[in-house]
Amino acid sequence: MKAKQHFSDDILADFRERKGLRIRAWSIKPRGWFRTLLEQPRGTVQIAEREIAVRAARTRDKRLRDAVDRAYLDKYNTRGAIKYAGDLGSAGSRATTLELRPLAPTRP
């Protein structure tokens, strides 16, 4: 069984510190990245000055979904954003949680 790849610590720090990132699916289909990644799970994440090739997979792991909910609430805690962060913890949103993993080991 192939070992799962993980993001490096410095990339994880960028994810925590920055308010946004860009996700792009490798497709020319006229749909959003989420639906495209469900069918064709390869894409890229752009964070800071880096573009990282990723593979997406649905997760059913309750602990991971709980951690995602907490991270949204911690990160997006301004008056204008907190409602949306809370909505992301709804059952419908939780059911669509994707886990992104780098396609190759990441380096600083």
N, C-alpha and C positions, 0 to 999 in steps of 0.2 A: 504494500500500500504506500502510495506517495505521500510524503510529509507535507502538511499545509505550510504555505509561505506566510510570513508575517511581515508587517511594516516595521521598519527600523524605528528606534526610539525617537530620533529627531523628526521623522515624518509624523509619528503619532503626536509629538509635541505641537507640530504645525496644525494638525487637525484640531487639537484642543484649543489652541490660541486664536486661530483665525475664525471669523464669523461665517465665511463661505468658502466654497470650493466649486469647481466645475466638473461635471461628469459628462462624458461623451461616449455614446455607444458607437461601435465600429460598424456603421450601417448607413445607407443613404435613404432608408425608409422615412417617409414623412410623418413620423410619430415621435413621441417623447422618449427620453432615454430609458425610463423605467420599463415600459412595455417592450422596447427593443431588447433590453438586457434579459428579459424573461425568456425570449426566444433565442437570442444569440448572446450568451453571457460574457462576451469580451468587450472591454471598453477601456477608457482612460479616466483618470482623476487628475485634475490640475490643481495643485495647491502651492501657494507661493510661486516660486520660479520653476517648479518641477512638474513634469507630466509623467504619470506612472501608469503603466499597463496593469489592468485589473481583470479579475474574473468575478462575476456576481453569482450568488446562490441565495435562494430563499432560506430563511432560517426558521425553525420551529422551536428553537432553544429559548425557553421562558427566561432563564437567567440573562441571556444576551439581550433579549427584548426589554427586560427590566432595566438593564444597564443603559441601553439606548435611550429609553424614556428619561432616566435620571440625567443623562448627558445633555439631552435637549433642554430640559428645565434649567440645568446649571448654566449652560452656554447662552441660551436665549431668554434671559431673565429681565429684560427691560419691559416697561409698561406696554409698549406697542407689540412686543414679540411674545410675551408670556402666554397669551391666549392661543396663539398658533402652536407654540411648543406643547401646551397642554393637549391640544387637539391631536397632536401626533401620537399621544398615548392612548387614543381611543382604540377599541377592538378592531375597527376597520383598518386603521392605519397600522396597527401592530401586525396584522395579518399580511401586510405587504412588505415587511422588513426584509431588506436584502443585506447580505454580508458581502463586503468587497474585500478581496484578498489580492495582493500583488501577484502578477504572473511570474515574476522572477524576484530573487532576493533584492531588497532595496538597500542602497548605500547612501551615506551622506553626500 
